[in-house]
Amino acid sequence: MTDNVKNLERKNAGYVSSFDKGSLALPPAKKYLVVTCMDARIDPAAAFGIDLGDAHVIRNAGGNAKDSLRSILISQHLLGTREIILVKHTGCGMLTFQNSDALAAVAKSQGVGVLAGTYDFQPFSDLEQGVKDDVTWLKSHSAIVQDTAVSGWVYEVETGKTRRVV
């Protein structure tokens, strides 16, 4: 058993000892969702003021809208969310490479051909433009519920501050 698994078991036992939120409803109470990065330096609940049961939080590399689509559609069409808050962040790893770099790294580690040469890791080179592009993509996607409020933000990992981009 790894140290991480041991930590999970120990921390969960402490969490369970005072857990009293088992009766929360399945749909998010505040009818919104947050798309943000999987970066370990981001604590969405604390940084964005999300209480348990209030919102869905979708995390992936770069806070990528396209990667989040399946979860967004389930959240909207089956669970009633009507607002999307997209948050990318400073110092994001997705700003540090190009698609060809990621493809080469996978090929070196796992062998050439394990991914099709056209696989898109969806890196971006400009943080604010990345936010704008994802918000535009979400607003124009035909499967997103009409009149969904969509906003785009940048979280500063250095200060904990968020700022609205669009």
N, C-alpha and C positions, 0 to 999 in steps of 0.2 A: 504494500500500500504506500502510495507516495505521500510526501509531506503535505501536498495540496489537498489530497483527499482527506487526510487526517484533520487538517484545518477546517475543511468544509463540515465534517461531522461534528467537530467540537463547537464551532461557531453556530451551526444550526441548532444544536442542543440548547445553547443559550438563547437563541432567537425564539425557539418553540416555548421556552419556559415563560415568556411574557407575551406571546402572540395572542391578540384578541381581534383580529381582522378577518376571521374566517367566514363572516356572513356578508362580505362585500358583494355587490352585484357583478355579473360578468361584464356587461358593457361599461366602458369608462364613464364615470360620473360626469365629467366635464366635457365629454364628447369631442376630445381632440387627441391628436397623436403627434409625437415628436420623432423626427428622423434625425439621428445624430451618429457620430463616428463611434467605432468600437474602442477607440483609444482609452487606455486604462487610466489616463489622467483626468477623465471626465466622469463626474458623478451626476448624472442627469437629474435625479430626484433633488439633490441638494442645490445644484447650480441653477436649476430652472424652476424650483418651487413646486415640484410634483409630489403630491401626497399619494400614498398607496390607494389604488382604486380610481384615481382621477383621470389618467391618460394612458394610452399605449406608448411605449418607447421602443422604437425600431433602431437597432444599431448594426452598422456594417462598416467596412473600410471606407473612410471618407464621408460618411453620412450621405451615401449615394442614393438619389431618388429612384433611379432605374432598378437597382438591386432591391429596393424596398417595395416595389410595386405590388407584389403578391400579398404582402402583409398589409399594405395600405388598402388594397381592395377588400380584403377580409374585414379589416377594421371599419371601413366605410359601409360596405354593402350588407354585412352580417351583424355588425355591432354598433352601428349608428354614429360613428364619428363624423364631424362636419368641419373640422379645422385641421390643417397640417402646418406644423412649425418645423422648418428644416434648419438644422444648426451644424455648420462646419466649424473648424477651429484652426487657430494658429498652430504652426509647428506640425501640421499633419504630414504623415508619411506619404500620403498620396501626391504631395507636391514635390517629392524628392526623386521620382523616377519616371521613365517613359514606359509605354507598353512593352517595347522590345527588351528593356532591362528586366522586367518581371518575367517575361517569357523565357529569357536566357537563364535566369536564376532557377526557375522550375525545371528547365531542361537539364541544367547542370546537376541538380539535386536528384531528379527522378528519371532522367533519361529523355533524350530527344523523342518527340512524338507523343508524349503523354497528354499534351494539350494541342489542339489544332492551332496552327500558326496564326489564326485570326482571332484567337481568344482575346477579349478586351477586358483588361483590369480596370479600365476607366479612370486613369490618373488625370490630374488637372494641374495646370501650371500657374494659375492665378486664383487665389482664394476667393476673392469677392466675385469674380466672374463665374467661378464654379457654383457659388450660391445662386447667382442670378440665372445661370443656365438651368440648374435643377428646378428652381421655382417656375421658370417659364415652361419647362417640360411638363411639370405637374399640372400647371394651369391649363395647358393645351391638350392634355391626354383625355381622350374621349371616354375612358372608363372611370375617371375620377368623377365623383358626384358633382353635378352642376352647382355652382354658387358656393363651392367649398372655399373658405378663407385659407389662403396660403401665404405664409411669410417666410423670409430667409434671414438668417442670423449668422454672426461669427462669434464664437466663444474664444476668449483669450486665455490660453492655458497658463500664461505667466501671471495673470492678475485675477482670474475667475470671472471677469466681466463679460457680459454679452452685449453686442451692439447689432442693431437692426441694419440690414443691407437693403432689403426690399420687402 
